[in-house]
Amino acid sequence: MEELLDILKELHPEVDFETEEHLVDNAILDSFDIVSLIASIHEEFDVTIDAGRILPENFNSAKALYALIRKLENED
């Protein structure tokens, strides 16, 4: 989880990603941020987030995003 938080903090150092639960709903993360995140996650965790999983509920919080990463790791 720390690696993910580091990636997120690089995008928006002003956001408390440990508590924020509406990253997409409140427009904290925009489409460019999400594309950057997907690339960084692929590089750091060696998982691919396909288009079908790019849903607000998967990106609204660091916790949800980390759960998606763990799920993808277990699918491989």
Order of alpha helices (4+ residues) and beta strands (2+ residues): alpha-alpha-alpha-alpha
